[in-house]
């Protein structure tokens, strides 16, 4: 068996050493591998920040599939892409239905809601930023999430919407907090 490696430059080794150094100074004492370093780095590279996001909530909506289907069908016909759809648990046949979209699609979205469900009340919040953090672990790490929420609380930054899945955290805040939230996310998840 012969294993052979060839590189055109030593630069790649230097970059790896620098990455390892930056990683290790923020870690507690322990044994780490290059996989740990790459995993942490990968989470950082897979995180995104999306500006000019708006949030629409239809409070007290009928929790029937026909209502939600009508609203989403109207939006789809007009080419409006939705993101972060969520629905509260039903309470006496009613739900809060929330979704985000690009602010530029707001007027079209309002017309679609009015067309699909005339007389429906809805709330709009503009000038927001959406953050998506992909984690490499199989499930969202509760300790990281707890640390993140604690830091958000200490900085008096409210989240207007948050959801997690097995490998991601998605949240929306007011745009004015964008830089601070990004720093906190990097401290907690990268």
N, C-alpha and C positions, 0 to 999 in steps of 0.2 A: 504494500500500500504506500503510495506516495502522495503527500499533500503539498501543494505548491501555492505560493502567493506572490503576486507581482503588483507593484504600485509604481505610478509614474512620479509621485512626489511624496515627500514626508509630511506634507501639509495635513493630510487626512489624520495622521497619528497625533499631530499637535492639536488639531481641533478636538479629537476625541479626549485627549488629556485635559484640555481646558474645560470641556463639557463635564467630565468626571469631577474636576476640581470644584466647579461651580455647584454641582449637585451635592458633593460630600460635605461641604462646609455648612449646609443647612440641615444636615441629618443628625439624629442622635447616634451615639456610639453603637456600632453593630457591624455585621458583615454584609457587604453589598456586592452585587455583580453588575456587569455592564448591562444586563437585561433591566435591572432596576433603573439605571440612568436613562436608557432608551425609552422605557415605559413612561417615566415622568416627562421626558422631552416630547414624546408622542402626544401626550394629553395636551400639552401647550400648543403644539402645532395644529391640533384638530379643533381648537377653540375658535369661535367666530363672534364678531360683534357686528350687529346690523343696526344701522341708523335709520332715521325717518320712518319709525314704526308707529302705528296707531292701534289702539285697543278698542274694540266694540263689545259691549255687554248688553244683551237683551235680558233684562231681569224679569222674573216671573213669567217666563214663556211657557206655553203649553208643552208638556214633556211627551209629545207624540212624535213619532217618526215623520209623520206627514208635515208637521210644522218645520222641523229642522231641515227636512229634505227640500221643501219649497224654497227656503232661504238660500241654502247652499246651491240648489239648481239655478236660481236666478243669478247668483254670483258667478257660477261657472259659465253660464251663457254669455256673460259680459267679460269673461276672461280675467276675473279678479281671483288671484291666488290667495288663499287663506293659510294661516299658520297657527299653531298652538290652539287648536280647537279644544274647548273643555266644556263640560256640563256638570253642574252641581247634582247632588242626589235629589231625586224628586221629593217634593213636599206638597201634599194635597194636589197632585197632578201638575205641579209647576216646577220649573227649573230655571237656573240662571245659565244662559248660554253665552260663552265668551270666545272671541277669536281675535287674532291679530292680523294685520295686513300692512302693506306699504302705504304710507300717508297719501301718496299720489292717487290711490284708488278709493279714497274716502268718499268723495261725492257719488261715484258710481255705486259703492256699497250701500250708501244711504238710500238711493233710489231703488236698489234691488230689495232691500228690507221692506221699504214702503210698498213695493209692488207685490212681494210675496206674502206679506202679512200686514195689510193696511191697518193703521191705528196702533201698531205696536210701538211701545216705548223702547228706547235704547239709549245707552250712554256711550259717549266717545271721549277718549283721552288721546290727545296728539302729542307730538314732540317727545317721543320715547326712544329708548334704545333696548334692543334685544340681545342677550348674551346666551350663547350655547357652548357648554363645556362637555366634551366627550371624555369619559374616564376609561381607563384601560382595564379596570377590575370588572369582574362579572356582574357585580351589583354596585349601586351607588354606595359609597363608603359613608356611613352615617356619621362617623367622627369628623370627617372633612366637612360634611354638610353642617353639622352643629357648629364647628369652628367658623365657617363662613357666615352663618346666620348671626352668631355672636358678634363678629366683626362688623357686619352690616348694622346691627343694633347699636354698637358703640359709636358708629359714625352717623347715626340717625338717618339711615337711608332705608326708605320703605320700598318694598317690592310691590308692584302693581299686579303682577301675575307671576306664578312660579309653577313649574311642573318638573317631575323627575321621571326617568325610566331606568331600565336596567343599566344603561351606560351613559346617560346624559342628564344634565341639569340645564333647563331653559328658564330664564327669568327675564322680566321686563321691568325697567326702572325709568324714572324721568331722565331725560338726556343730560341734564346739568350734572348728574352724578357719574357720567360715563367713565372718566379717567379713574376716579376713586374705586368704582366697582370693579373695573378691569384689574386694578392693582390688588384688590382683595381676592378676586378669583385666582389670580396667579399665585398669591401667597398660600391659598388653601388647596388648590387643585393641581398646581404644576410644580 
